[in-house]
Amino acid sequence: MNAIKSCRDFASHNGGPGEGERAAVSTRAALKLWRLPGRGTLVVVSPHPGDETLGAGGIIHDLAARGWRVRVLAVTDGEAAEGREDAAAVRAPSRARRLEPARALAVLAPRAELMPMRLPDGEIARFAPALEAALGSLATAASLLLATWRSDGHPDREVVGAVAARVAAEHGLPLAEFPVWGWHWSAPSNWPVARARAWRMSEAAREAKREALAALAAPLAATERDPALLLHVLERFLQPVEVVLL
């Protein structure tokens, strides 16, 4: 289950904002702000197409706009988005699916470098050594690693977070982990709030993220029974701040 598949599941169980969501928004607003001075090289590790946009699109945009070099390691093509019942689809992800990260990054950070690994979606744990080697090579010239949260609730995202943590420790690099679905599934009381920081997106970042999310959602919305519900879920990722764990 990747980012787009999760949208469907989350929408089906959470049709509208409830008490948990209101508490989550309130908790976000109370977090300490995360500030990054100067410039550097940002390496983003994204398990599935769209993960980087959902969880950290605003950060990517704002740092790129300030002159940071942005490099995105796309670990899988997200070929298991529709489940694994259709073996042919899993073996041959559509061209549109492979283009999703490039389309989103073209909006968020036009000069960002996209590096696809094409590991099997849902099986990153089996290839953790290969991921660690690839990320280790990128880390030698990085200033900051940005990866999915180790407790996000999806095995691929958790493996990516764990590998990024090992590489960051080995190279003495700062690491920031971003939740994709963990924030929405987990009650704020279960969050490691002491480690959480809020990145306040610029207005330009919010508009860019909205456009990038629309590009990601368009192919799926055309096949959804209730595309408005999907768009409602994506709106939850357009809060004024994005959250990272330091």
Secondary structure, 3 states (H helix, E strand, C coil): CCHHHHHHHHHHHCCCCCHHHHHHHHHHHHCCECCCCCCCEEEEEECCCCHHHHHHHHHHHHHHHCCCEEEEEEEECCCCCCCCCCHHHHHCCCHHHHHHHHHHHHHHCCCCEEEEEEECCCCHHHHHHHHHHHHHHHHCCCCEEEEECCCCCCHHHHHHHHHHHHHHHHHCCCEEEECCCHHHHCCHHHCCHHHEEEEECCHHHHHHHHHHHHHHHHHHHCCCCCHHHHHHHHHHHHCCEEEEEC
